[in-house]
Amino acid sequence: MNERTLDAAAFRRHAHELVDWMADYLEQIEQYPVKSQVEAREIYNQLPASAPQEAESMEAIFKDFQEVILPGITHWQSPNFFSYFPANSSYASLLGEMLTATLGAQCMIWETSPAAAELEERVMNWLREMIGLPEEFSGVIQSTASDGTLIAILTAREKASNFQVNETGLRRHPQYRVYASGQTHSSIEKAVKIAGLGRENCVYVATDENFAMDPAALQKTLQADLQAGVKPLCVVATLGTTSSTAVDPLEPIAKICQEYGVWLHVDAAYAGNALILPEYRDWIKGIEGVDSFVFNPHKWLFTNFDCTAYYVRSEEYLIRTFEILPEYLKTRNDKIVNNYRDWGIALGRRFRALKLWFVLRNFGVKGLQEKLRLHMQLGQWLKEQVAAHPDFELLAPVPLNLVCFRYRPDEALSEAQLTQLNQSIVQRLNDGGKIYLTHTKLNGIYTIRLVVGQTQVAQRHLEVAWELIVKTAKEAFHEMD
């Protein structure tokens, strides 16, 4: 072996050095520009065109990491990261992830690591209880909510076709349709396409003034499709839309789905984490009519990406949709254990349950609840600042910790001018590196989004961010053409 290739002793030394760097990085993360400041292709052009022929030292590799790679990183764990939804982490999660990487287990079936399968089952039961789902739901960890939604639509398709689409394809079956609000995540349309249903069969239902699905519009759409000979297959209700965290009214939607015999899937990717707080349980009133439910602990429960919790009322439908049993995967315990390779798309599976277990035990339910309540309090504080300022306006309700707003200093400004102005504000803020924001459009209006969900975020970060937003907005307005 080349002397530069790591052995156990060198690994131990470099691992200690890296852990020290990791701890320093997280302690000093506010020193970095939140959003990477590099230009397009800047990192790529610094990297060699071909892999090295000879072994290189860890010192050289880590030097390049610091000098070439790190400038191209957007720092998602910064308390000044207010974009998208968070992918927050924690020290406990990092330790669990390190052990997962060290074990290097491929956890496709029970026999390939019994602890992985049984810990996953137990931890998913813990989560189910924490968020208030009924005991008849069975849980499994998927990679993303996008995967979870695709799995739900495929399962709904097989149930509706008596599992015949998997056998003969779609050509002998009705035209299936999937329904979601106009505010739903783009992954719904993507899942409909992957499932072979065709994009035109992803139907967007009208929303109310709060951007939540209108149940009356849903029922009218289902009736019209049935009369036209189209088969309603699945409704996707969203708890916490990406643009505004709007919450679809689950109970009336569930009643409609039961009336029409339609699979009901709930996409609660971000906001579902709030269900660990008893005061938010009203959101899942009507859960008895839900067939599948997905949320992401990797978004707001301080567990490293990727870790998605997917629940299904009937695990039989799920397994029948995805099971495949070649001779080389048969084991004597197949009938008495969970082989999670049959609970989703991928055969190979990481030991994701370990880091989640670390987090749940290290924080405890009460510790997680305290963190989420703090984030919501900070979000409400920002909402009050926006509402009280004469030159800013709120553009959506704030049920959680996402605030949607824009700068409107002059009533005479046209919509085009307001869009240009607010785009300039976001670009200036992001280019400055002190905070990172994103935007959306609500009712066609360019909208600034600010979500408060990072692990170490505190009141002082919001105060600085708001002061900076106001200052930057005024500067952008004064410099308008």
N, C-alpha and C positions, 0 to 999 in steps of 0.2 A: 504493500500500500504506500502511496506517495506520502512523504512526511507532512505535507500540507493538508492531507485528508484527515478529518477529525477522528481521533480515537476517544476512548472513554475519559481519559484524563484531560485532554484538550476540550472535549465537550463540557466537562464540569467547569473548567475555568472560564470558557466563553459564555456559558449559560449564566454563571454568576454575574459576569460583566453586563450581559444583556438585561438581566432582571434589574440590576442597578440603573441601567439606562432607562428601562421602562418606567420604573418608579419616578426617576427624575423627570422624564417626559410628562407624565401625568401631573406631577406637582408644578411643572413650569409651563404647562400647555398654553396658558394665556399669553405667553411671550411670542407665540407664533401668529402670523396672520391666519384668521380662521379659514378663509377660502384661499386655496392655492393661487399664487400670483403668477404662475408660469404661463407662457404663451403656448398655443397649440403646436404640437410636435416637438416642443423643446426638450422634453425628457427622452423621447424616442431617438432624437438625433444625437444625444449624448451616449447612447448605448451602442456597443459594438455590433456590427452586422452579423457576426457569427458567434456561436458559443466558443468558449476557450478550449483549446486542445489540451492544455496542461492544467493541473490542479492549481487553484489560487488560494491564498491564505485567507482565514477569516478576518484578519486585520484589514486586508485590501477590500474584501467584500463589504464589511461593515462601514469602511470609509466611504465607499461609493453609495451605500445606503444613505448615509448622512448627507453627502454632498450632492448626489444626483436624484435620489428617490424622494427624500423627505421634502424638498421644496415643491414637489408635485403632489403633495398630500393635502387634502382638505381635512381639517381637524374636527372630526365629528364628535369627539369627546370634550371639546372646549365648551365651557359654560357660556360662551358667547356665540354658540351655534344655535340659531333660531330658525333654521330652514326646514323645508320638507316636513317629515316627522323624524324624531330622533331615532338613532340606532344606538341607544346608550348602553354602557357597559358598567362594570364594577370590579373591584379588586377580587371579590370572591369568584366572579365569573371568569376572570382571567386565569386564576389558579386552576379552576376546573378545566378550562380550555387547554391549559398547558399539560395537564394529566391526560386529557383525551388524545392530544397529539403524541404524547409519549407512549401511551398504550398502543396506538395505531390500530385499533380493532376495527374490523369490518363487520358491522352488527346487523347483517341482513336477516339472519334467522336466530332463534333462541340458542341453538347449539353453538353458533360461532362466538357467542359471549352471553351466557345466561344472565349475568348481572345486568347487562345493558338492556335486555328485553324486560326484565322484571322491575328494574328501577324505572324505566320509562312508563310502564303500566302504573306503578305506584304514584309517581310524580304527576302523571296526567290525572289520576284520581284526586290528588291534592288540589290541583288547579281547578278541576271541575267543581269541587266543593267551595273553593275560594271565590269563584265568580258566580255561584248560584245555579249551575246547570243541574237538571234532574239526574238521578243516578243511572237511568237507562242509557245515557250517553256514554259512548266509549271513545277514548282519546288516543291520539297518536301524534308524534312530532313529525312535522313536515319541514321542508326547507324554507318556504315562503308562503304568504297568504295567496299569492298568485297560483302556486301549486295546489293549495287547498281548494280554491274555487274551481280550478280545472277538474280536480278529483271529484268534487261535488257534482259538477255538470255531467261528467262521464258516468258517475254512479246513477244519477237521475235518468240519463239516457238508457242505461242498461235495464234499470227497473221498469221503465215505461215500455221497453221493447221485449220484456221477459228475457232479457240477456241475449237477445238474438242479433243485435247490431255487432257485437263482438264476433259473432259467428259468420254472418252473411253480409255485413256492411249496411249502409243506410239506404240503399236503392229500393228496398222492398218495404220501407217504413214511411210513416207520415212525415210531413214537413214539421219538424220540431222547432219550437221557439223558446227563447230565454228572455226574461224581463227584468229590468233594473231601472232605477231612476236616472234622470239625465245628469245627475251629479255623481254617478257611480265611478269607481276606479276603472282605468283603461284595461286592467287585467281581465275584466269580465268579457269585453269584446274579444280580447286575445284568446281567452279560453273557449269561447264559442267557435272561433275559427279553427282552433286546434282540434276541437271535438268533432269537426267535420260538418257542423250545422250550417255554416255560411254566415258571413257578417250581416247579411240582410235580415237574418233571424235573431239578431240581438236587438231587442226592441226597448227603446228608452221611454219610460213613463214620465208624465208631467210631475212637477214638484210644486209645493206650496210656497208661501211667501218666506218660509224659513229654510227653503231648499231641501225639504224632506219629501219623500214619495207621497203622492196623493192616492190614497186607497181607492177612492171613487174612480179616478182615472185608470187605475190598474184593472179594476173590475170591468170597466167599459171596454178596455183594450182586449182583455181575455174573451169577453163575449163576442166581440167583433171577429176575432181570429177563429173562434170555434165555428161561427156562422160561415166563415170563408173556407172552412175545411182544414184549418191549420191546427196542429196539436200543441197546446201550451205544455211545456216540459218543466221549466224551473223558473222560480222567481228569486232574485238576489236582493235581499233587504240589507241596507247598509246602516251600521251603527257607527257614526263618525265619518262622514265623507272626507275625502282628501282635501277638497278646496275649503270647506268651512266647518267640518265636524258636525254636519247636520245628522240628525238621528231619525231614521225612518220609523213610523209608528208600527211596531211589530205586531201588536195584538190584532188590529183589524186586517193587516196583511195576512197574518196566519189564518184567520177565519176564511178569508177569500181563497187562499191556497187549499185549505181543507175542503171547501165547497167544490172546487174545480178539480181536485185530485192532482195538484201540482206540487212538485218538490219545492220546499222552501229552504234556501241556504242563506245564512247570515254572515256577511262580511263585516267583522268588527276588528279589523286588522290592528288599528291603533287604539280606538276608544274602548274596545273590549277589556283592556287592562283596567279601566276605571271600575269595572264591575266587582273588583275586590273591595270596593267601598260600598257598604250597605245602602247608602243614600242614593246610589245610582241603579239599584236593582229594578226600579220601575221600567227601565229601558227594555228588560227582557220579559215583561208581562206578556203572556202569549207564547212563551217558549215551548209549551206543550205541543204546539203546532209546527215546530221547527224540525227539519230533518238533518241539517248539518250546520256547523258553527265553526268559524275560524277567527283566531286572533294571534297577535305576535308578541310573545314575551320579549323578543329582541327589539321591540319598539319602545317599550315603556316599563319593563320590569327588569332593567339593568342586567340583561343577559346578552352576551355577545351574539351578534349576527353569525349564523342563522339559527333561529329556533322559533318555529311556528306551531301553535297548538291547534289541532284540528279534531273536531268532535263530530260523531255521527250517531244518530239515534239507533240505527240498525246496522251493526257491524257486519251482519250477514250480507247485506247488499253491497257494502264496500268490498268485502273480501271476494265475493263472487265476480265482481267487476274486474279485479286486478290479479286474482290468483293464477299462478301457473306453476306446475310442479314437474320439472324435469327430474329424471332419475337421480342425477347427481346432487340434488338438493333435498331429497327425501331423508327424513330421520325418524327414529322410533317414537319421538315425543310430539310429533306434529299435531296430534289431536288434542293435546292437553296444554299447549303453550301458545303464546302469541308469536307468530313469525311475521314481523312487521314489514318484510319485503312484499307481502300481499296486501298491505294497507295503503298503498300508494303507487306512484309511477316508478320510482327508482328501485332497483334490486340492491345496490350498494347503499349502506347507511352508516353515517357517523354516529358516534356515541354522544349525541346532543344532550341527553337527559342528565349527564353528569354535571355540566356547568349550571343547568337549571336547578338541580338539587342543591348545589353549593349555594346558589343565590337565595333560594327559599329558606334554607336553614340559617344562613349567615345574617340575613335581614330579619327573618320572621315575618309573619303576615302583618303584624303591627308596624314594623319598620317600613315595609313597602307602602302601607297605607299612609304613613306619615309623609313619605316622600311625595306621593301622588297628590296628597292634599296641599302640600307646600306649593307644588307646581301650579295647581289650580288657583290658589290664593294669589300667586304672582301674576297669573294670567288675568285674573279679575282686577288686580291693581292696574295693570296696563290698560285694560278696557276702560277703567275710570279715567285714566289720563287722557286717552284718546277722546272719550266722550266729553270731557271738560274743556278740551282745547278748541277754540273757535275756528281754527283753520284745518282741523282734521275731522273725519267722519267715519264712524263704524259702518261696515257694509254687510255684517252678518251677526247673528246672535253668538254669544260666547258660552256654550254649555260646558266647556272644559277649560283648556289652556291655550287654545289657538285664537289669536285676535286677527281679524280681517279688517283692514282700514285703508284709507287713502288720504292724501293731502289735497285740500281744496281751498286755497287761500283767497280765491276771487270767484264770486258767483258768475262773473261774465266769461270765464274760461269755457271753451267748448270741450266736448268729450275728447276730441282728438288732442287738444292741448293738455287736458288733464292726464291723459294716457302718457303723452310724451314727458310730462313733468314727473309723474310717479315712476316711470321707467328710469328716468335720469336719477331719481333719488336712490332707487335700489342699486343701480349700477355704481353710483358714487360710493355708497356704503360698502358694497361688496369689494370694490377695488381698493378701498381704504384698509381692509383687512381686520378691522377691529370687531365687527360683527358680520354675520352672514344671514341674509334674508332671501326668500323667494317670493314669487307672485302667483296669482291665478286670475281667472276671470269669473265674475259672478254677475249674472244678468248682462253679460257683455261688457262689464266695467272692469278695467284693469285694477287689480286688488293686491295690496301688499299683505303678505302672510307673516305672522311672527308667532312661533310656537315655543312655549317654555317647557322643556322636558328633559334637559340634560341632567346627568347624575349630580353634578356639583354646582348647579346654578343656584344663585342666591339673589336676595333683594338688590344688592349693590350692582349686580350685572344688569338687571332690568333698568335701574335708575340711570346708569351710564348709557345703556342702549337708547332709552327714550330721549335723553338729552342730545345724543348724537343724531338721532332721527330728526328731531325738531331743527337742530342747527343745520343739518345737511339739506333739509327741505327748504328752508329759507334761502340758503345759498343757491340752490337749483332754481328757485322761482325768480330770484333777482337776476340770474344769468340767462333767463329764457330769451329767445330771439324776439 
